């Protein structure tokens, strides 16, 4: 491992999420080391602003990350089949490092984003020089389905490979028509496929006491990033979009918190949260 390297600067919104999750990552030495290789200072002003709206917002991010990691782990256990895990819009997320004990010649991890993938490849090579061969970081426009298909088609065998696709912190920033095309592209890559679709719920599905939190934070993110709108999804809307080929298990934030902490301290009911996760599977016959 090379020492004395200047931390790599991370963009403000990406650094914000990493700062919220820092307590969670600090539980594992490798993830703590990874975080120290990143300069997250650009996210501090946003962190201060949003924590002023909701001082415990880190619970949302940590619940989400724990849920996604544990879900992928459950999918991997007990199945001896070539598997490709794809993290779309990966940014600097260290999910591959969290899943490192599962990676092998049989289980490979692909990260895709529009930038910083070369830098991330170098970070992995420095931190985990041997197992980094199981991780591929590819720069690609996820919304360009031809590019997405070209990147993944050579790594996935339709009948023989199990495909697990993670979409975390991504779906709110992509318009619904583009997302429908992306899902259509992904569904044609593997017969045995699971999609982990984390998303923002419509305000009508959030309790009146909590609506102000996602409204104030995501409205500011929208304006700050120059977007026209944030895209939201409901359970029924996701099921309709995926179609009957997929079975879908839907988890609100109360379930995610219960899974991580065995309590419902911050999220006592399904409508007390605004981020949810659909796990949709289409399994091959074995």
WOQUIRA-V531284 format. One record per pair of residues at least 12 apart in sequence whose ideal C-beta (glycine too) atoms are under 10 Angstrom apart, sorted by the first residue. I is the first residue (numbers start at 0). J is the second residue. D is the distance in Angstrom with one decimal. If there is no record, write none. Layout:
<<I;J;D> <I;J;D>>
This chain:
<<0;32;8.4> <0;36;9.9> <0;124;9.9> <0;125;5.7> <0;126;6.4> <0;127;9.2> <0;128;7.9> <1;36;10.0> <1;121;9.5> <1;124;9.6> <1;125;5.3> <1;126;9.6> <2;125;9.6> <4;36;7.0> <4;121;9.8> <4;122;9.5> <4;125;7.9> <5;36;9.3> <5;38;7.8> <6;34;9.2> <6;35;7.0> <6;36;5.9> <6;37;5.5> <6;38;3.9> <6;39;8.1> <6;40;8.8> <7;36;6.5> <7;37;5.6> <7;38;6.2> <7;39;10.0> <7;91;8.4> <7;115;8.3> <7;118;5.9> <7;119;9.1> <7;121;9.1> <7;122;7.4> <8;37;8.0> <8;38;4.5> <8;39;8.7> <8;40;7.9> <8;41;6.6> <9;34;10.0> <9;37;5.1> <9;38;6.3> <9;39;5.7> <9;40;8.8> <9;41;6.6> <9;42;7.2> <9;90;8.1> <9;91;5.5> <9;115;8.2> <9;118;9.8> <10;39;9.9> <10;41;6.3> <10;42;8.1> <10;90;8.3> <10;91;9.0> <10;114;9.0> <10;115;8.7> <11;39;9.4> <11;40;9.3> <11;41;4.2> <11;42;5.3> <11;43;8.7> <11;44;7.4> <11;45;5.8> <11;46;9.5> <11;223;8.3> <11;224;9.4> <12;41;8.8> <12;42;7.2> <12;45;6.9> <12;90;9.1> <12;168;9.2> <12;172;9.6> <12;220;7.0> <12;223;7.8> <12;224;6.7> <13;37;9.2> <13;39;8.6> <13;41;8.5> <13;42;7.3> <13;90;4.9> <13;91;5.8> <13;92;8.6> <13;112;9.7> <13;115;8.7> <13;168;8.8> <14;37;7.6> <14;38;7.8> <14;39;4.0> <14;40;7.2> <14;41;5.0> <14;42;2.9> <14;43;7.7> <14;45;8.1> <14;46;8.3> <14;90;9.8> <14;91;8.3> <15;39;8.3> <15;41;8.5> <15;42;3.8> <15;43;8.4> <15;44;9.0> <15;45;4.5> <15;46;5.6> <15;48;9.4> <15;49;7.4> <15;56;9.8> <15;60;9.2> <15;220;9.0> <16;39;9.6> <16;42;7.7> <16;45;9.7> <16;46;9.6> <16;57;10.0> <16;60;6.1> <16;63;9.5> <16;64;9.0> <16;90;8.1> <16;91;8.9> <16;92;8.0> <16;167;9.3> <16;168;6.3> <17;33;9.7> <17;34;6.7> <17;37;6.8> <17;39;5.3> <17;42;6.9> <17;46;9.8> <17;60;9.2> <17;90;8.8> <17;91;6.5> <17;92;8.3> <17;93;8.8> <18;34;9.3> <18;39;5.4> <18;40;9.3> <18;41;9.9> <18;42;5.1> <18;43;7.0> <18;45;8.6> <18;46;5.0> <18;47;10.0> <18;50;9.6> <18;57;8.3> <18;60;9.2> <19;42;8.7> <19;45;9.9> <19;46;7.0> <19;49;8.5> <19;50;8.7> <19;56;6.3> <19;57;4.5> <19;58;9.0> <19;59;7.8> <19;60;4.1> <19;61;7.4> <19;63;9.8> <19;64;9.3> <20;34;8.9> <20;57;7.2> <20;60;5.1> <20;61;5.9> <20;63;8.8> <20;64;5.7> <20;65;9.7> <20;92;9.0> <20;93;9.2> <21;34;6.4> <21;39;7.9> <21;46;9.9> <21;57;8.2> <21;60;9.8> <21;61;9.5> <22;57;6.5> <22;58;9.8> <22;60;9.8> <22;61;6.9> <23;57;8.1> <23;58;9.9> <23;60;7.8> <23;61;4.4> <23;62;9.3> <23;63;9.9> <23;64;6.0> <23;65;7.0> <23;68;9.5> <23;97;9.7> <23;259;9.2> <24;61;9.3> <24;64;8.6> <24;93;6.9> <24;96;9.1> <24;97;8.7> <27;93;9.2> <27;96;8.0> <27;97;7.5> <27;99;9.7> <29;93;8.3> <29;96;5.7> <29;97;8.9> <29;99;7.4> <29;126;6.9> <29;127;7.6> <30;93;5.5> <30;96;5.8> <30;97;7.0> <30;99;9.9> <30;126;9.9> <32;96;9.4> <32;125;10.0> <32;126;6.5> <33;91;8.6> <33;93;5.2> <33;96;6.0> <33;119;10.0> <33;122;7.1> <33;123;9.0> <33;125;9.9> <33;126;6.2> <33;127;9.4> <34;91;9.2> <34;93;7.9> <36;91;9.7> <36;122;6.0> <36;125;7.9> <36;126;7.5> <37;91;6.2> <37;93;9.6> <37;118;9.8> <37;122;8.4> <39;91;9.1> <45;216;9.4> <45;219;8.4> <45;220;8.4> <45;223;7.8> <48;215;9.5> <48;216;8.6> <48;219;7.2> <48;223;9.6> <49;212;9.1> <49;215;8.3> <49;216;5.2> <49;217;9.9> <49;219;7.7> <49;220;8.7> <51;215;9.6> <52;211;7.7> <52;212;6.2> <52;213;9.7> <52;214;9.5> <52;215;5.1> <52;216;5.9> <52;219;8.7> <53;209;9.2> <53;211;9.0> <53;212;4.8> <53;213;9.2> <53;215;8.5> <53;216;7.2> <53;265;9.6> <55;264;9.0> <55;265;6.0> <56;212;7.7> <56;216;7.5> <56;265;9.7> <58;252;8.9> <58;255;9.7> <58;256;7.1> <58;259;9.0> <58;260;8.7> <58;264;8.1> <58;265;5.1> <58;266;8.1> <58;272;9.8> <59;212;8.9> <59;213;9.5> <59;216;9.7> <59;252;6.8> <59;255;8.8> <59;256;9.0> <59;265;8.1> <59;266;8.6> <59;272;7.3> <59;273;8.0> <59;274;6.1> <60;167;9.9> <60;168;8.7> <60;274;8.7> <61;255;9.3> <61;256;9.3> <61;259;7.1> <61;260;9.4> <62;250;9.9> <62;252;6.1> <62;253;9.4> <62;254;9.2> <62;255;4.1> <62;256;5.0> <62;257;9.2> <62;258;7.9> <62;259;5.5> <62;260;8.1> <62;265;8.4> <62;266;7.8> <62;272;8.4> <62;274;8.4> <62;276;9.7> <63;167;6.9> <63;168;8.1> <63;197;6.2> <63;252;7.9> <63;255;6.5> <63;256;10.0> <63;259;9.6> <63;272;9.8> <63;274;6.0> <63;275;9.4> <63;276;7.2> <64;92;8.3> <64;93;9.5> <64;94;7.9> <64;97;8.1> <64;167;7.6> <64;168;9.5> <64;197;9.7> <64;255;9.5> <64;259;9.2> <65;97;9.6> <65;255;7.2> <65;256;9.1> <65;258;7.1> <65;259;4.4> <65;260;9.0> <66;167;9.6> <66;195;8.9> <66;197;8.3> <66;250;6.6> <66;252;8.9> <66;254;8.0> <66;255;4.3> <66;256;9.0> <66;258;6.1> <66;259;7.2> <66;274;9.9> <66;275;9.9> <66;276;6.0> <66;278;9.3> <67;86;9.4> <67;92;9.5> <67;94;7.2> <67;97;9.1> <67;165;6.2> <67;166;9.4> <67;167;5.6> <67;168;9.9> <67;195;5.8> <67;197;6.7> <67;255;9.1> <67;276;7.0> <67;278;9.3> <68;94;6.7> <68;97;5.0> <68;98;6.9> <68;165;9.5> <68;167;9.9> <69;97;9.7> <69;255;9.5> <69;258;6.8> <69;259;8.1> <70;163;9.1> <70;165;8.9> <70;193;8.7> <70;195;6.0> <70;248;9.2> <70;250;8.6> <70;255;9.8> <70;258;9.2> <70;276;7.8> <70;278;5.9> <71;84;6.5> <71;86;9.6> <71;94;7.8> <71;97;8.6> <71;98;6.1> <71;101;8.0> <71;108;9.7> <71;163;6.1> <71;165;6.9> <71;193;8.7> <71;195;7.1> <71;278;9.8> <72;97;8.8> <72;98;7.1> <72;100;9.0> <72;101;6.9> <73;278;9.4> <74;101;9.8> <74;161;8.2> <74;163;5.8> <74;193;5.9> <74;195;8.8> <74;278;8.5> <74;280;8.4> <75;98;7.7> <75;100;9.7> <75;101;4.9> <75;102;9.5> <75;105;9.9> <75;106;6.5> <75;161;9.0> <75;163;7.9> <76;101;8.4> <78;105;10.0> <78;106;9.7> <78;161;7.1> <78;191;9.4> <78;285;9.1> <79;105;7.4> <79;106;10.0> <80;105;7.6> <80;106;9.1> <80;159;7.9> <80;160;7.8> <80;161;5.0> <80;191;7.4> <80;283;9.1> <80;285;8.4> <81;104;8.7> <81;105;5.5> <81;106;7.8> <81;107;8.3> <81;155;9.1> <81;156;7.4> <81;159;6.1> <81;160;5.1> <81;161;6.9> <81;162;10.0> <81;191;9.9> <82;101;8.7> <82;102;9.6> <82;103;9.3> <82;105;6.7> <82;106;4.7> <82;107;7.3> <82;108;9.4> <82;155;9.8> <82;160;6.9> <82;161;4.4> <82;162;7.6> <82;163;6.6> <82;189;9.8> <82;191;8.9> <82;193;9.9> <83;106;8.0> <83;107;5.4> <83;108;7.9> <83;109;6.2> <83;135;9.4> <83;151;7.7> <83;154;5.7> <83;155;5.4> <83;156;9.3> <83;160;5.7> <83;161;7.4> <83;162;5.5> <83;163;7.3> <83;164;9.0> <83;188;9.0> <83;189;8.0> <83;192;10.0> <84;98;7.0> <84;101;8.6> <84;102;8.4> <84;106;7.1> <84;107;7.2> <84;108;4.8> <84;109;7.0> <84;110;9.4> <84;133;9.9> <84;134;9.6> <84;161;9.2> <84;162;8.2> <84;163;4.7> <84;164;7.9> <84;165;6.9> <84;193;9.7> <84;195;9.7> <85;107;9.5> <85;108;8.0> <85;109;4.8> <85;110;8.0> <85;111;6.7> <85;135;9.7> <85;137;9.5> <85;147;9.4> <85;150;9.1> <85;151;6.6> <85;154;8.7> <85;155;8.6> <85;162;6.9> <85;163;7.1> <85;164;4.8> <85;165;6.9> <85;166;9.3> <85;185;8.3> <85;188;9.1> <85;194;9.8> <86;98;9.7> <86;108;7.2> <86;109;7.2> <86;110;5.0> <86;111;7.0> <86;112;8.6> <86;134;9.8> <86;136;9.6> <86;163;9.5> <86;164;8.2> <86;165;4.7> <86;166;8.5> <86;167;7.5> <86;169;9.3> <86;195;9.6> <87;109;9.2> <87;110;8.7> <87;111;5.5> <87;112;8.0> <87;139;9.1> <87;141;5.3> <87;147;8.3> <87;151;10.0> <87;164;6.4> <87;165;6.8> <87;166;5.3> <87;167;8.5> <87;169;5.9> <87;170;9.4> <87;173;9.6> <87;181;7.9> <87;185;8.7> <87;194;9.9> <87;195;10.0> <88;110;9.2> <88;111;7.2> <88;112;5.7> <88;113;8.4> <88;141;6.0> <88;142;9.9> <88;165;9.2> <88;166;7.1> <88;167;7.7> <88;168;6.9> <88;169;3.9> <88;170;8.9> <88;172;7.9> <88;173;8.5> <89;108;9.4> <89;109;8.7> <89;110;3.8> <89;111;6.2> <89;112;5.1> <89;115;9.0> <89;116;7.9> <89;119;7.7> <89;136;7.5> <89;137;9.4> <89;141;9.8> <89;165;8.3> <89;167;8.7> <89;168;9.7> <89;169;9.1> <90;110;8.6> <90;112;5.7> <90;113;9.6> <90;114;8.9> <90;115;7.0> <90;116;9.6> <90;119;8.7> <90;167;9.5> <90;168;7.7> <90;169;9.1> <91;110;9.7> <91;112;9.0> <91;115;6.8> <91;118;8.7> <91;119;6.7> <91;122;8.6> <92;110;7.9> <92;112;9.3> <92;119;9.5> <92;165;8.8> <92;167;6.9> <92;168;7.8> <93;119;9.4> <93;122;9.4> <93;123;9.5> <93;126;9.6> <94;108;7.9> <94;110;8.2> <94;165;6.7> <94;167;7.6> <95;107;9.9> <95;108;4.5> <95;109;9.0> <95;110;6.5> <95;119;9.0> <95;123;7.4> <95;127;9.1> <95;130;9.3> <95;131;9.0> <95;133;8.3> <95;134;5.0> <95;135;9.6> <95;136;8.8> <96;108;9.5> <96;122;9.7> <96;123;8.0> <96;126;7.7> <96;127;7.3> <96;130;9.4> <96;131;10.0> <96;134;8.8> <98;133;9.7> <98;134;9.6> <98;163;10.0> <98;165;9.9> <99;123;9.9> <99;127;6.8> <99;130;5.9> <99;131;9.6> <99;133;8.3> <99;134;8.7> <100;130;9.3> <101;133;9.4> <102;127;9.5> <102;130;6.0> <102;131;9.5> <102;132;9.2> <102;133;4.0> <102;134;7.0> <103;130;8.6> <103;133;6.3> <104;132;8.8> <104;133;7.4> <105;133;9.4> <105;161;9.9> <106;133;7.2> <106;161;9.0> <106;163;9.4> <107;132;9.1> <107;133;5.4> <107;134;7.5> <107;135;7.0> <107;154;7.3> <107;155;10.0> <107;160;9.5> <108;123;9.9> <108;130;9.8> <108;131;10.0> <108;133;6.2> <108;134;4.7> <108;135;7.3> <108;136;9.3> <108;163;9.5> <108;165;9.7> <109;134;7.7> <109;135;4.9> <109;136;7.9> <109;137;6.4> <109;139;9.9> <109;150;7.9> <109;151;7.2> <109;154;6.5> <109;155;9.3> <109;162;9.9> <109;164;9.6> <110;123;9.3> <110;134;6.9> <110;135;7.1> <110;136;4.6> <110;137;7.0> <110;138;9.7> <110;139;10.0> <110;165;9.7> <111;135;9.0> <111;136;7.9> <111;137;5.2> <111;138;7.7> <111;139;5.0> <111;140;9.2> <111;141;6.1> <111;146;9.4> <111;147;7.7> <111;150;6.6> <111;151;8.3> <111;164;10.0> <112;136;8.1> <112;137;8.3> <112;138;6.8> <112;139;7.5> <112;140;9.4> <112;141;7.6> <112;169;9.5> <113;138;6.3> <113;139;7.1> <113;140;5.8> <113;141;7.6> <113;142;9.3> <113;143;9.8> <114;138;6.5> <115;136;8.5> <115;138;8.1> <116;135;9.0> <116;136;3.9> <116;137;6.0> <116;138;4.5> <116;139;8.4> <117;136;7.3> <117;137;10.0> <117;138;7.2> <118;136;8.7> <119;134;8.8> <119;136;4.8> <119;138;9.9> <120;134;8.0> <120;135;8.2> <120;136;4.6> <120;137;9.4> <120;138;10.0> <121;136;9.3> <122;136;9.2> <123;135;9.9> <123;136;7.4> <135;150;9.3> <135;154;7.7> <137;150;5.3> <137;151;8.8> <137;154;9.5> <138;150;9.2> <139;151;9.0> <141;166;9.1> <141;169;7.6> <141;173;7.6> <141;177;8.8> <141;178;9.7> <141;181;6.5> <141;184;9.8> <142;172;9.8> <142;173;6.2> <142;174;8.6> <142;176;9.9> <142;177;4.8> <142;178;8.5> <142;180;7.8> <142;181;6.7> <143;177;9.3> <143;180;9.3> <143;181;9.3> <143;184;9.6> <144;177;8.6> <144;180;5.1> <144;181;6.2> <144;182;9.7> <144;183;7.4> <144;184;4.1> <144;185;8.9> <144;187;9.7> <145;184;8.5> <146;184;9.7> <147;180;9.2> <147;181;6.7> <147;184;5.4> <147;185;7.6> <147;188;9.1> <148;184;5.4> <148;185;9.0> <148;187;7.9> <148;188;7.5> <151;164;9.2> <151;184;8.5> <151;185;8.1> <151;188;5.8> <151;189;9.1> <152;184;9.7> <152;187;9.3> <152;188;6.8> <154;188;9.1> <155;185;9.8> <155;188;4.9> <155;189;5.3> <155;192;9.1> <156;188;9.3> <156;189;7.7> <156;190;9.5> <157;187;8.0> <157;188;6.8> <157;189;5.8> <157;190;5.9> <157;191;9.2> <157;192;9.7> <157;283;9.5> <158;189;8.2> <158;190;5.7> <158;191;8.4> <158;283;7.2> <159;189;8.8> <159;190;8.9> <159;191;8.7> <159;283;9.1> <160;188;8.4> <160;189;5.5> <160;190;8.8> <160;191;7.3> <160;192;9.2> <160;283;9.8> <161;189;6.8> <161;190;9.1> <161;191;4.5> <161;192;7.5> <161;193;7.9> <161;282;8.7> <161;283;8.0> <162;185;7.6> <162;186;9.6> <162;188;5.8> <162;189;3.7> <162;190;8.9> <162;191;6.9> <162;192;4.5> <162;193;7.4> <162;194;8.9> <162;281;9.6> <163;189;9.4> <163;191;9.5> <163;192;7.7> <163;193;5.0> <163;194;8.2> <163;195;7.2> <163;278;9.9> <163;280;9.4> <164;181;9.5> <164;182;9.2> <164;185;5.7> <164;186;9.7> <164;188;8.8> <164;189;9.3> <164;192;7.2> <164;193;7.2> <164;194;5.0> <164;195;6.8> <164;196;8.5> <164;279;9.5> <165;193;9.4> <165;194;8.4> <165;195;4.8> <165;196;9.0> <165;197;8.1> <166;178;8.8> <166;181;8.7> <166;182;9.4> <166;185;9.5> <166;194;7.1> <166;195;6.5> <166;196;5.4> <166;197;6.2> <166;198;8.0> <166;276;9.4> <166;277;9.6> <167;195;7.4> <167;196;9.2> <167;197;4.8> <167;198;9.7> <167;274;9.8> <167;276;8.5> <168;197;6.9> <168;198;9.8> <168;199;9.9> <168;274;9.2> <169;181;9.6> <169;196;9.2> <169;197;7.6> <169;198;8.9> <170;196;6.5> <170;197;6.8> <170;198;4.6> <170;199;7.4> <170;229;9.5> <170;230;6.4> <170;231;8.9> <170;232;6.7> <170;237;9.5> <170;277;9.8> <171;197;9.2> <171;198;6.8> <171;199;4.6> <171;213;10.0> <171;217;7.1> <171;220;8.3> <171;221;8.9> <171;226;9.0> <171;228;9.4> <171;229;4.6> <171;230;5.6> <171;231;7.3> <171;232;8.9> <171;274;9.0> <172;199;9.8> <172;220;9.0> <172;221;9.4> <172;224;7.8> <172;226;6.9> <172;229;7.4> <172;230;7.4> <173;230;6.3> <174;226;9.6> <174;227;8.6> <174;228;8.2> <174;230;6.0> <175;230;5.7> <175;231;9.3> <175;232;8.2> <175;236;8.7> <175;240;7.9> <176;230;9.9> <177;230;9.1> <178;196;9.2> <178;198;9.5> <178;230;7.1> <178;232;8.6> <178;240;7.6> <179;240;6.1> <179;241;9.7> <182;194;7.3> <182;196;8.5> <182;237;9.5> <182;240;6.5> <182;241;6.6> <182;242;9.1> <182;245;9.3> <182;279;9.2> <183;240;9.6> <183;241;9.9> <183;242;9.5> <186;241;7.8> <186;242;8.2> <186;244;7.1> <186;245;7.9> <186;279;9.7> <186;281;7.4> <189;281;8.6> <189;283;8.3> <190;244;9.9> <190;281;7.3> <190;282;8.3> <190;283;4.4> <190;284;8.7> <191;280;8.6> <191;281;7.4> <191;282;5.5> <191;283;3.9> <191;284;9.2> <191;285;8.4> <192;244;9.3> <192;245;8.2> <192;279;8.5> <192;280;7.2> <192;281;5.2> <192;282;8.1> <192;283;8.7> <193;245;8.9> <193;246;9.9> <193;248;10.0> <193;278;6.6> <193;279;6.9> <193;280;4.5> <193;281;7.8> <193;282;8.1> <194;237;9.3> <194;241;7.5> <194;245;7.3> <194;247;8.9> <194;277;7.6> <194;278;7.4> <194;279;4.6> <194;280;7.8> <194;281;8.7> <195;276;6.5> <195;277;7.8> <195;278;5.6> <195;279;8.2> <195;280;9.9> <196;232;7.6> <196;237;6.2> <196;240;9.2> <196;241;8.4> <196;247;8.7> <196;249;9.5> <196;275;9.1> <196;276;6.8> <196;277;4.4> <196;278;7.6> <196;279;6.5> <197;232;9.8> <197;250;9.6> <197;255;9.8> <197;274;6.6> <197;275;7.4> <197;276;4.7> <197;277;8.1> <197;278;9.8> <198;230;8.0> <198;231;7.1> <198;232;4.4> <198;233;8.9> <198;234;9.8> <198;236;9.3> <198;237;7.4> <198;273;9.8> <198;274;7.2> <198;275;6.2> <198;276;7.4> <198;277;7.2> <199;213;6.8> <199;217;6.7> <199;229;6.1> <199;230;7.4> <199;231;4.9> <199;232;7.3> <199;273;6.3> <199;274;6.1> <199;275;8.3> <200;213;8.0> <200;231;6.0> <200;232;7.3> <200;233;6.7> <200;234;8.8> <200;236;10.0> <200;251;8.0> <200;252;9.1> <200;269;9.4> <200;270;8.6> <200;272;7.7> <200;273;5.3> <200;274;7.2> <200;275;5.6> <201;213;9.9> <201;231;4.5> <201;232;7.8> <201;233;6.0> <201;236;8.6> <201;273;9.2> <202;214;6.5> <202;217;9.7> <202;231;7.8> <202;273;8.0> <203;231;9.4> <203;233;8.7> <203;270;9.6> <204;231;8.6> <204;232;10.0> <204;233;6.3> <204;234;8.7> <204;251;8.9> <204;269;8.2> <204;270;6.2> <204;272;9.5> <204;273;8.1> <204;275;8.6> <205;269;9.7> <205;270;5.8> <205;271;7.9> <205;272;7.5> <205;273;5.0> <206;267;9.7> <206;268;7.1> <206;269;9.2> <206;270;4.4> <206;271;5.6> <206;272;9.0> <206;273;9.5> <207;270;9.1> <208;270;9.3> <208;271;7.8> <209;252;10.0> <209;266;9.1> <209;268;9.7> <209;270;7.5> <209;271;5.6> <209;272;7.6> <209;273;6.9> <210;270;9.7> <210;273;8.2> <212;271;9.9> <212;272;9.5> <212;273;6.9> <213;229;9.0> <213;231;9.3> <213;272;9.1> <213;273;3.9> <213;274;8.1> <214;273;9.0> <216;273;9.1> <217;229;5.1> <217;231;9.2> <217;273;8.3> <231;273;9.0> <232;275;8.2> <232;277;7.9> <233;249;9.3> <233;275;8.8> <233;277;9.8> <234;247;7.6> <234;249;4.5> <234;250;9.8> <234;251;8.8> <234;269;9.8> <234;275;7.5> <234;277;6.9> <235;247;9.8> <235;249;9.4> <236;277;9.8> <237;249;7.6> <237;275;9.2> <237;276;10.0> <237;277;4.7> <237;279;7.3> <238;277;8.0> <238;279;8.1> <240;277;9.8> <240;279;9.6> <241;277;8.2> <241;279;5.3> <241;281;8.6> <242;279;9.8> <242;281;9.5> <243;281;9.8> <244;279;9.3> <244;280;9.9> <244;281;5.1> <245;277;9.3> <245;278;9.8> <245;279;4.2> <245;280;6.5> <245;281;4.9> <245;282;9.7> <246;278;9.2> <246;279;6.9> <246;280;5.7> <246;281;7.5> <246;282;8.4> <247;277;5.4> <247;278;7.1> <247;279;4.5> <247;280;8.0> <248;276;9.0> <248;277;7.2> <248;278;4.7> <248;279;7.8> <248;280;7.9> <249;269;9.4> <249;275;6.7> <249;276;7.6> <249;277;5.2> <249;278;7.9> <249;279;9.2> <250;269;9.3> <250;272;9.8> <250;275;6.4> <250;276;5.0> <250;277;7.7> <250;278;7.3> <251;266;7.6> <251;268;8.4> <251;269;4.0> <251;270;7.8> <251;271;8.4> <251;272;5.4> <251;273;9.3> <251;274;8.6> <251;275;4.9> <251;276;8.4> <252;265;8.2> <252;266;4.6> <252;268;9.6> <252;269;7.8> <252;270;9.6> <252;271;7.1> <252;272;2.6> <252;273;7.3> <252;274;5.9> <252;275;6.6> <252;276;8.8> <253;265;8.9> <253;266;4.2> <253;267;6.5> <253;268;6.0> <253;269;5.5> <253;270;8.8> <253;271;6.4> <253;272;6.2> <253;275;9.8> <254;266;8.5> <254;269;7.8> <254;272;9.1> <254;275;8.8> <254;276;8.8> <255;272;7.8> <255;274;8.4> <255;275;8.3> <255;276;7.0> <256;271;9.4> <256;272;8.0>>
